[in-house]
Amino acid sequence: MGAILVTPQETRRVTVLGSTGSVGTNTVELLAAYPDRFQVEALVAGRNVARLAEQARLLRPALAVAADDACYADLKDALAGTGIEVAAGAAAVVEAASRPAADWVMAAIVGAAGLAPTLAAVERGATIALANKEVLVCAGDLVMQSVRRHGATLLPVDSEHSAIFQVFDEARRDRISRLVLTASGGPFRTWTREAMRDVTPAQACAHPNWSMGAKISVDSASMMNKGLELIEAHHLFAMPEDRIDVLVHPQSVIHSLVEYVDGSVLAQLGTPDMRTPIAVALAWPDRIATPGDRLDLARAATLTFESPDMARFPALGLARRALQSGGAAPTILNAANEVAVAAFLAGELRFLDIPRVVEKCLSVLPHTPPGSLAAVEAADAEARCHAFAEIAVLGRAN
């Protein structure tokens, strides 16, 4: 992986896809702290016009984009007189990612919606800070082929993958025996299946360690998030599925580990603060200071570990099964999960029914390998249709 070293005399020009989400707002905070080192080409958000306009006035990008066409007039009014170009709609999002002026792109659009713009950045050979794991879950083979073909660089931003990246000896990858992804276990780590039967969205979003958006919080509660990360790690590090393990570590101090053939295990540690892995990717291969608390191991005192309970959290097993199956199976897994989580957050589906919807879609839909973005999108759409139908059946049963 090659990238330009950022020094005080050089400026890195960046684009942030998903600037108003959790990762995006943390990225904006760091960019604002280093105005002499980073200039912003484009900020892209969904529908949060007020926050996007506030960020644009702070960072002065060349372009501000709302993914929703209906937001164009409001965004234009909010940025009137600033000289900042304004656009809206899906095509504008892809165009923003395609702009050659930005050599570094934060890919933080949640879900499969982030696939097309991330691929657009890859295809122009940019350095991409990948915070959207669904990009590699949906189209891992396709994306990694494009990365190699266009000379792009992927820098992981998920705390677990960033941890592996920081201790992964790329020059001696044949000396690596396995990767270990750590998981907090989420808010229901010690709950019985019966207790989880009637959990609410508010309970599922109350993560014990991390401050995250609603969708990723629910995924963490079901442990689907760790399954998606397993698939992402397989593609990022070219590691076979059977050499990637998951270890529950409730304190979220050790963010992941790499085991070498001599028995050495290297780990990256830190406080649970997303600004750290964002900063690693933002300045790589340099380092920049972040405002977060520093790790105090004496205060942490005790670190504990346990194996994940696959019976209570079947989503993790479903993700491993999808990776083993290959082809479109991970695409189906992700699409069905996105629909099921949205239904749960809307009060239309029980928490324990989320993996049931996913399993049903995996069981009935073909896993034909998608060879193009259009094929990935078709598999995604078909899975969503089946997921909606399954949710309707489960809704009537409940």
Secondary structure per residue as TSV (DSSP state, phi and psi in degrees):
chain	resnum	aa	ss	phi	psi
A	1	M	-	360.0	126.7
A	2	G	-	-118.0	144.6
A	3	A	-	-156.7	164.9
A	4	I	-	-84.5	132.1
A	5	L	-	-71.1	127.5
A	6	V	-	-87.8	121.3
A	7	T	-	-118.2	168.5
A	8	P	T	-58.6	-22.1
A	9	Q	T	-88.5	-9.1
A	10	E	-	-112.7	153.9
A	11	T	-	-122.7	130.2
A	12	R	E	-96.7	130.5
A	13	R	E	-99.4	130.0
A	14	V	E	-128.1	154.4
A	15	T	E	-123.7	138.3
A	16	V	E	-115.6	113.0
A	17	L	E	-94.0	116.3
A	18	G	T	90.5	45.6
A	19	S	T	-71.9	-21.0
A	20	T	T	-97.2	-1.6
A	21	G	S	-80.1	-175.0
A	22	S	H	-61.1	-52.4
A	23	V	H	-65.5	-40.9
A	24	G	H	-61.7	-43.7
A	25	T	H	-66.6	-35.7
A	26	N	H	-66.8	-36.8
A	27	T	H	-65.0	-44.9
A	28	V	H	-58.9	-40.8
A	29	E	H	-59.1	-45.0
A	30	L	H	-68.6	-39.8
A	31	L	H	-61.8	-40.8
A	32	A	H	-65.8	-27.8
A	33	A	H	-76.1	-17.1
A	34	Y	-	-129.8	62.8
A	35	P	T	-64.4	-24.1
A	36	D	T	-83.2	-14.6
A	37	R	T	-103.8	-22.5
A	38	F	E	-133.4	133.0
A	39	Q	E	-116.9	148.7
A	40	V	E	-107.5	125.1
A	41	E	E	-84.2	-47.8
A	42	A	E	-149.5	144.7
A	43	L	E	-117.7	130.8
A	44	V	E	-125.7	130.3
A	45	A	E	-136.0	-180.0
A	46	G	S	-89.9	-90.8
A	47	R	S	-121.2	-2.4
A	48	N	-	-82.4	77.5
A	49	V	H	-63.6	-40.5
A	50	A	H	-61.5	-46.3
A	51	R	H	-69.6	-40.7
A	52	L	H	-59.6	-44.3
A	53	A	H	-63.7	-40.1
A	54	E	H	-61.8	-44.9
A	55	Q	H	-63.8	-41.1
A	56	A	H	-64.6	-40.2
A	57	R	H	-66.1	-30.2
A	58	L	H	-75.4	-46.0
A	59	L	H	-99.0	-13.9
A	60	R	-	54.4	56.2
A	61	P	-	-71.2	164.8
A	62	A	S	-71.6	-29.8
A	63	L	E	-141.0	139.3
A	64	A	E	-125.4	131.6
A	65	V	E	-129.3	133.3
A	66	A	E	-104.9	131.0
A	67	A	S	-66.8	-26.5
A	68	D	S	-89.6	120.0
A	69	D	G	-53.2	-36.0
A	70	A	G	-65.9	-13.7
A	71	C	G	-89.8	-2.8
A	72	Y	H	-59.0	-50.8
A	73	A	H	-61.6	-43.3
A	74	D	H	-64.6	-40.9
A	75	L	H	-67.5	-40.7
A	76	K	H	-61.9	-42.2
A	77	D	H	-64.9	-41.5
A	78	A	H	-65.8	-27.8
A	79	L	T	-110.0	14.6
A	80	A	T	-58.4	133.8
A	81	G	T	85.7	-4.0
A	82	T	S	-88.3	-19.7
A	83	G	-	81.9	2.5
A	84	I	-	-83.1	127.4
A	85	E	E	-67.0	141.3
A	86	V	E	-123.4	139.2
A	87	A	E	-148.3	167.6
A	88	A	E	-153.5	155.6
A	89	G	S	106.3	163.1
A	90	A	H	-60.2	-41.6
A	91	A	H	-64.5	-36.0
A	92	A	H	-68.0	-33.8
A	93	V	H	-63.0	-46.4
A	94	V	H	-64.6	-39.1
A	95	E	H	-63.3	-40.0
A	96	A	H	-61.7	-42.2
A	97	A	H	-67.4	-25.2
A	98	S	H	-84.8	-11.6
A	99	R	-	-60.5	122.3
A	100	P	T	-72.5	-15.0
A	101	A	T	-65.2	-27.5
A	102	A	-	-91.9	119.7
A	103	D	S	-88.3	-11.9
A	104	W	E	-131.2	130.1
A	105	V	E	-128.3	124.4
A	106	M	E	-85.4	115.7
A	107	A	E	-98.6	93.3
A	108	A	-	-128.9	22.8
A	109	I	-	-75.9	127.7
A	110	V	-	-72.0	136.3
A	111	G	G	81.2	-169.5
A	112	A	G	-63.2	-18.8
A	113	A	G	-60.9	-20.9
A	114	G	G	-83.2	-6.2
A	115	L	H	-65.5	-53.7
A	116	A	H	-61.0	-48.6
A	117	P	H	-65.4	-34.5
A	118	T	H	-66.0	-42.7
A	119	L	H	-61.3	-36.6
A	120	A	H	-62.5	-40.3
A	121	A	H	-67.9	-39.9
A	122	V	H	-60.2	-43.0
A	123	E	T	-70.1	-11.7
A	124	R	T	-104.7	11.4
A	125	G	T	75.6	25.4
A	126	A	-	-74.7	166.6
A	127	T	E	-89.6	120.9
A	128	I	E	-114.0	122.0
A	129	A	E	-86.6	109.6
A	130	L	E	-95.0	105.5
A	131	A	-	-105.2	-5.6
A	132	N	-	-102.7	95.2
A	133	K	T	-65.8	-25.4
A	134	E	H	-63.1	-23.2
A	135	V	H	-58.6	-46.9
A	136	L	H	-81.5	-25.8
A	137	V	H	-67.6	-46.0
A	138	C	H	-71.0	-40.1
A	139	A	H	-146.3	47.0
A	140	G	H	-57.5	-49.6
A	141	D	H	-62.2	-44.7
A	142	L	H	-62.3	-45.9
A	143	V	H	-66.9	-45.7
A	144	M	H	-67.1	-34.8
A	145	Q	H	-62.0	-41.5
A	146	S	H	-68.0	-38.4
A	147	V	H	-57.4	-47.9
A	148	R	H	-67.2	-39.6
A	149	R	H	-68.1	-36.5
A	150	H	H	-103.1	2.0
A	151	G	T	68.5	28.1
A	152	A	-	-77.7	166.1
A	153	T	E	-123.8	128.6
A	154	L	E	-105.0	124.3
A	155	L	E	-115.5	116.0
A	156	P	E	-70.4	140.7
A	157	V	-	-112.0	-27.1
A	158	D	S	-49.0	136.6
A	159	S	H	-58.2	-36.6
A	160	E	H	-68.3	-44.0
A	161	H	H	-75.1	-33.4
A	162	S	H	-62.2	-40.3
A	163	A	H	-61.0	-46.1
A	164	I	H	-62.8	-45.7
A	165	F	H	-55.1	-39.6
A	166	Q	H	-72.8	-19.4
A	167	V	H	-122.5	14.0
A	168	F	-	-92.4	118.3
A	169	D	-	-83.7	91.9
A	170	E	G	-60.3	-34.3
A	171	A	G	-73.9	-17.5
A	172	R	G	-130.9	45.9
A	173	R	G	-62.8	-22.6
A	174	D	G	-71.9	-9.2
A	175	R	G	-97.3	5.3
A	176	I	E	-95.7	126.8
A	177	S	E	-95.2	-33.5
A	178	R	E	-165.5	160.7
A	179	L	E	-110.2	145.4
A	180	V	E	-126.8	112.5
A	181	L	E	-88.0	127.2
A	182	T	E	-90.7	151.7
A	183	A	E	-136.2	138.5
A	184	S	-	-68.7	-27.3
A	185	G	-	94.6	-12.2
A	186	G	-	70.5	-175.4
A	187	P	T	-71.7	-15.7
A	188	F	T	-112.2	23.9
A	189	R	T	-55.2	-37.1
A	190	T	T	-105.5	6.0
A	191	W	-	-81.4	149.8
A	192	T	-	-80.1	164.2
A	193	R	H	-60.0	-38.7
A	194	E	H	-63.3	-41.4
A	195	A	H	-66.7	-31.6
A	196	M	H	-77.6	-9.5
A	197	R	T	-59.3	-37.3
A	198	D	T	-116.9	26.5
A	199	V	-	-66.4	151.6
A	200	T	-	-100.0	161.5
A	201	P	H	-56.0	-37.8
A	202	A	H	-62.1	-40.8
A	203	Q	H	-66.8	-41.0
A	204	A	H	-68.3	-28.4
A	205	C	T	-87.4	-4.3
A	206	A	-	-88.0	73.2
A	207	H	-	-68.4	138.2
A	208	P	S	-70.8	-22.2
A	209	N	S	-123.6	-38.0
A	210	W	-	-108.7	148.4
A	211	S	-	-100.5	111.3
A	212	M	-	-138.6	170.7
A	213	G	-	-70.0	169.0
A	214	A	H	-62.9	-45.2
A	215	K	H	-63.7	-49.5
A	216	I	H	-67.7	-29.8
A	217	S	H	-66.1	-42.6
A	218	V	H	-65.7	-40.6
A	219	D	H	-60.8	-38.1
A	220	S	H	-66.2	-39.7
A	221	A	H	-64.7	-34.1
A	222	S	H	-89.4	-10.0
A	223	M	T	70.0	10.2
A	224	M	H	-62.7	-34.8
A	225	N	H	-55.3	-40.3
A	226	K	H	-70.3	-32.9
A	227	G	H	-65.8	-42.0
A	228	L	H	-63.4	-38.2
A	229	E	H	-66.9	-34.5
A	230	L	H	-60.3	-45.8
A	231	I	H	-65.1	-41.4
A	232	E	H	-62.3	-43.3
A	233	A	H	-62.5	-38.3
A	234	H	H	-55.9	-43.8
A	235	H	H	-79.0	-42.5
A	236	L	H	-62.5	-40.3
A	237	F	T	-112.0	8.0
A	238	A	T	50.2	47.4
A	239	M	-	-110.7	130.3
A	240	P	-	-59.9	149.8
A	241	E	G	-55.6	-38.3
A	242	D	G	-76.7	0.7
A	243	R	G	-115.7	22.0
A	244	I	E	-123.9	116.9
A	245	D	E	-110.1	163.9
A	246	V	E	-124.0	133.8
A	247	L	E	-130.5	125.9
A	248	V	E	-79.7	126.4
A	249	H	-	-136.9	91.1
A	250	P	T	-59.7	-25.8
A	251	Q	T	-79.0	-15.5
A	252	S	-	53.4	44.0
A	253	V	-	-99.5	-46.3
A	254	I	E	-88.3	120.7
A	255	H	E	-93.1	-16.6
A	256	S	E	170.5	170.1
A	257	L	E	-138.5	154.6
A	258	V	E	-126.7	123.9
A	259	E	E	-101.2	134.6
A	260	Y	E	-104.7	165.2
A	261	V	T	-64.3	-22.4
A	262	D	T	-84.9	2.6
A	263	G	S	95.6	-8.6
A	264	S	-	-67.8	139.0
A	265	V	E	-123.5	117.6
A	266	L	E	-103.4	135.2
A	267	A	E	-130.4	152.7
A	268	Q	E	-108.3	130.6
A	269	L	E	-118.7	155.8
A	270	G	-	173.2	171.5
A	271	T	-	-71.7	155.7
A	272	P	S	-76.0	83.7
A	273	D	-	-140.0	115.0
A	274	M	T	-66.1	-14.7
A	275	R	H	-66.0	-24.0
A	276	T	H	-68.9	-56.7
A	277	P	H	-64.9	-29.3
A	278	I	H	-64.2	-44.4
A	279	A	H	-64.3	-36.8
A	280	V	H	-58.6	-46.0
A	281	A	H	-73.7	-37.1
A	282	L	H	-64.1	-40.1
A	283	A	H	-101.3	-9.3
A	284	W	T	-49.6	136.4
A	285	P	T	-88.7	12.4
A	286	D	S	-85.0	-176.2
A	287	R	-	-132.5	145.4
A	288	I	-	-127.6	155.0
A	289	A	-	-73.7	148.7
A	290	T	-	-123.8	158.2
A	291	P	-	-86.2	1.0
A	292	G	S	-71.2	166.4
A	293	D	-	-64.6	147.7
A	294	R	-	-91.5	149.2
A	295	L	-	-69.4	128.7
A	296	D	-	-117.8	96.5
A	297	L	H	-66.9	-31.6
A	298	A	H	-64.3	-38.4
A	299	R	H	-72.8	-38.6
A	300	A	H	-62.6	-38.0
A	301	A	-	66.6	-60.6
A	302	T	-	-125.8	129.2
A	303	L	-	-115.2	130.7
A	304	T	-	-121.6	158.7
A	305	F	-	-144.0	149.0
A	306	E	B	-156.2	159.2
A	307	S	-	-76.4	146.3
A	308	P	-	-67.1	143.7
A	309	D	-	-89.1	101.2
A	310	M	T	-71.2	-23.4
A	311	A	T	-74.7	-42.3
A	312	R	T	-78.2	-24.7
A	313	F	-	-127.5	74.7
A	314	P	H	-68.8	-14.8
A	315	A	H	-60.3	-36.3
A	316	L	H	-62.9	-41.8
A	317	G	H	-66.6	-35.2
A	318	L	H	-64.3	-40.0
A	319	A	H	-66.1	-41.1
A	320	R	H	-64.9	-40.2
A	321	R	H	-62.1	-40.3
A	322	A	H	-64.9	-41.0
A	323	L	H	-64.9	-40.6
A	324	Q	H	-63.5	-39.1
A	325	S	H	-70.0	-37.4
A	326	G	-	71.6	-161.8
A	327	G	T	58.8	-133.6
A	328	A	T	-84.7	-1.8
A	329	A	H	-56.2	-46.5
A	330	P	H	-63.6	-33.9
A	331	T	H	-61.8	-45.0
A	332	I	H	-63.8	-45.2
A	333	L	H	-53.8	-50.4
A	334	N	H	-67.0	-44.8
A	335	A	H	-62.9	-46.7
A	336	A	H	-62.8	-39.0
A	337	N	H	-67.0	-41.5
A	338	E	H	-59.5	-44.4
A	339	V	H	-65.8	-43.9
A	340	A	H	-66.0	-41.1
A	341	V	H	-64.8	-42.4
A	342	A	H	-60.5	-40.3
A	343	A	H	-66.0	-39.5
A	344	F	H	-63.1	-45.5
A	345	L	H	-64.0	-27.6
A	346	A	T	-86.2	0.7
A	347	G	T	79.2	18.1
A	348	E	S	-102.5	-3.0
A	349	L	S	-149.4	142.8
A	350	R	-	-75.6	152.7
A	351	F	T	-56.8	-45.7
A	352	L	T	-70.8	-12.9
A	353	D	H	-83.9	-11.2
A	354	I	H	-58.5	-54.2
A	355	P	H	-66.6	-24.6
A	356	R	H	-66.3	-40.7
A	357	V	H	-62.4	-45.1
A	358	V	H	-62.7	-45.9
A	359	E	H	-62.3	-40.6
A	360	K	H	-61.7	-45.3
A	361	C	H	-64.9	-40.6
A	362	L	H	-63.2	-33.0
A	363	S	H	-76.7	-33.2
A	364	V	H	-102.5	-18.3
A	365	L	S	-96.5	146.3
A	366	P	-	-69.6	149.2
A	367	H	-	-104.4	28.0
A	368	T	-	-54.2	127.1
A	369	P	-	-59.9	127.0
A	370	P	-	-82.2	121.8
A	371	G	-	-95.9	3.8
A	372	S	S	-152.7	166.8
A	373	L	H	-60.9	-38.8
A	374	A	H	-62.1	-39.9
A	375	A	H	-68.2	-38.0
A	376	V	H	-62.2	-45.5
A	377	E	H	-64.3	-34.6
A	378	A	H	-68.2	-43.6
A	379	A	H	-63.5	-39.8
A	380	D	H	-61.8	-46.6
A	381	A	H	-64.2	-41.7
A	382	E	H	-64.0	-41.3
A	383	A	H	-64.1	-38.1
A	384	R	H	-65.0	-41.3
A	385	C	H	-60.0	-45.8
A	386	H	H	-65.8	-37.0
A	387	A	H	-64.8	-43.9
A	388	F	H	-59.7	-41.1
A	389	A	H	-65.7	-41.2
A	390	E	H	-67.1	-37.8
A	391	I	H	-63.3	-38.9
A	392	A	H	-62.1	-40.4
A	393	V	H	-64.9	-46.8
A	394	L	H	-65.7	-35.7
A	395	G	H	-62.4	-41.6
A	396	R	H	-67.5	-35.1
A	397	A	H	-68.3	-30.2
A	398	N	-	-88.0	360.0
